[in-house]
Amino acid sequence: MKNRKTILCEHSVIAADIYDCFSLRAAQRVGYEAAYLSADGIAECICGLSDASQMSGEEMLWIAKRIISFAEIPIIADIKNGFGISAESAGRIAGRLAKAGVDAVWLDDTQFQNHGVVAAKEEWASRVRAVHEAVREYSCRLICTTDVELEDMAEATVRCYIALSGGADMVGMNRLETMAEAKVFSHNVKGLKIWSGVDSGSINAKELEASGYSLILSCHSVNGALEGMRSFGERTRKDLNTVYHDQHDYDGMLPSRSYYDLFDFYKIWIPLEQHFYKSGRE
Amino acid sequence: MGEKKLKEMLEDEQLLIPCIYDCASAKVAEQTGYKAIMLSGASISYAMDGLPDMAMATIDELVFAAEHITNCTKIPLLVDGDDGYGESPAVVYRNVKRLIQAGAQAITIEDSTGIRGFERRIAVENTPGAAAFVDSLVSKEQWLAKIKAGAEACEGTDCMIIARTNCYPQLGLEAAMERCGQARKMGAYLTLICSGGLKSVDDARIAGEMDPGWKVWPDIVSKNGVPNITLEKVKPYGFNAVTCHVFEKGAIYGMMSYGRRSMMFGEDEKYEEKN
C-alpha cells in the first residue's frame, strides 16, 4: 500500500520522472519513494512530440491512468499549465487525474501553449483555485510552481503566496539553479517547497533538505532510456544478432538478466486465472 | 511521403526488424539505422499497461501506439496483431482497417486464442523444463477466415497481412506449413511460424522448401553467446524479415543505471539500505 504522506513529509523525498510502466518499475526497483508523471516525458516518448505544449490533456490522461493503476509509490502528475486556456479546463484535467488515483498534481503558471511565458497573476490565482477545488475531494495534493525569471524573485514570492492562499500544499520556483538561489527562495517563502530544477548537477539533495525543500525531482529516465536503447540498438545492428543483449546483466541490478523480474505480475495473474477455473465459489 | 514501402523493401533486401513499443524506441530504432520496426504486443502490455503478455492489452491501445509512432517516424511499422483482437473475422476486418488507418504496413494475425499467455506461463510454472509455448488454437477454418478478413481490409492499401501460426508444438512442422500455404491462398503476403516453432537453420530450410514465399523469422535469440541462426543463413529460404527484441532491455538498463546514479547523488544510504 503506498503512503501518500511520503510526498508531503518533513524529510526530503526524491521523485523520479516516469512516463510509462517500465520507467515506473525501474524507479521503484532503484528505490525512489515517489515518482512524477513527466508531461514532457510522455509527450516525447509516448506521443512523439517535442514537448508537452503540443500534447492534449486526453493523451496525458490516457497514459497516466494506466501507469497510476500499477504504482506502488505515490505519483505526482505534472499537468503544466493545465492543458487548456481556462482555469476550468485545468481544473477538469486535474480532477480527472485525481479521480484516476494520482496523489498530487503539479501545476505551473505558464500560459497555455506559450511555454515559458507566465500568465497574469489573476489568471494564475483562478487556475490554482479551480484545480484545488477539483482535486480536494479525492485527497489529492496540489503543488504549484512559478516560471517567472530568476531575477524577479519578488514576483516569484508573490506568486507562491497566491498559490498557497488558493489551496496549494507545496510551492516552488522552476528556474532556481544554485544552492544560493535555493536558500534565498526558501527564506522568502515559508511552508513546504519543491525543488524542480531537476537538471542542476551541482545540487545536493541533503543540502536542499536542510534548506527546507521536501520534494526534489530527478529527471533522469528519458535520457537513461534513450541512451540505453541507443547503445543496445547500435550494437545489435552491428552484430546482426542479440548476443550482446542476451548476455547483458544490467550491471548486477537484475540478477536474472530479465526485466520480467521488475514485474511480479505472474504471481498475481496466473493464480487469479486458475482461481476462476476452479468449480464453485470459495 | 515518398518513403520506400515495406513491400518494396522486402522484395529488395533482408531486414533485421527490432520490436518497439513507443515513440522513443521507434525513433531510436530509426536513428540507429534500422529500416523497419515491429510494434510488439507483449511490450505494449508491459510498458503501457504494466500487464503481462496475456491478451490483456486492447486494440485501442495498439491503435493509439501505432498512430503516434507512425506520426513521428518515416520507416515502415509492422504490428503484432495477436489474434486480431476478436473472435469474429468481421471484428478482425475492422481492427485491421483501424491499424491501417493508424499507419501500419504489415499486421500479424495468429491462430492462438485469447488465453494463450496464461497457458504458456502455467505450463512453465507447473512443469519446470516444459515447453513454454503451448497455445490453444482456434480452428483452422476460423483462423483462415480471419486471414481472409485481414487481407480484404488491406486491399488497395500498402498494408499486408502476416499469417502467424503457433501450431508447431502441437501439430508439427508439416501442419504448420500446410496452414501457411492455405493462409497465402487467403491473401497473406508473409508467413510466420512462432511460439516454439522454428529454432534452427535446418528448420528454416524445411520451411523454405515447403512454403516458398516471403517469411518472417520470429525473434532471433542466443544461448550461451551463440545465436540460434544468422541472418545470412536463413536468407536463401525466404526469411527476408527477422525480428528481435533489444530496446526494452536497453531502456530499462539505461533508466536503472541513470536512476541509481541520481538517487545515490544525495541519498547513498537509502539506496544501499534498499538494495
Interface residues (C-beta under 8 A of the other chain):
Chain A: I14 A16 D20 C21 F22 S23 L24 R25 A26 A27 R29 V30 G31 Y32 E44 C45 I46 C47 G48 L49 W62 I63 R66 I67 S69 F70 N204 A205 K206 E207 L208 I216 S218 H220 S221 V222 N223 G224 A225 L226 E227 G228 M229 R230 S231 F232 G233 E234 T236 R237 L240 N241 T242 V243 H245 D246 Q247 H248 Y250 D251 M253 L254 Y259 L262 F263 F265 Y266 W269 I270 E273 Q274
Chain B: L16 P18 D22 C23 A24 S25 A26 K27 V28 A29 Q31 T32 G33 Y34 Y46 A47 M48 D49 G50 L51 P52 M54 M56 F64 H68 I69 N71 C72 T73 I115 F118 R121 I122 E125 I220 V221 S222 K223 G225 V226 P227 T230 L231 C244 H245 V246 F247 E248 K249 G250 A251 I252 Y253 G254 M255 M256 S257 Y258 G259 R260 R261 S262 M263 F265 G266 E267 K270 Y271 K274 N275
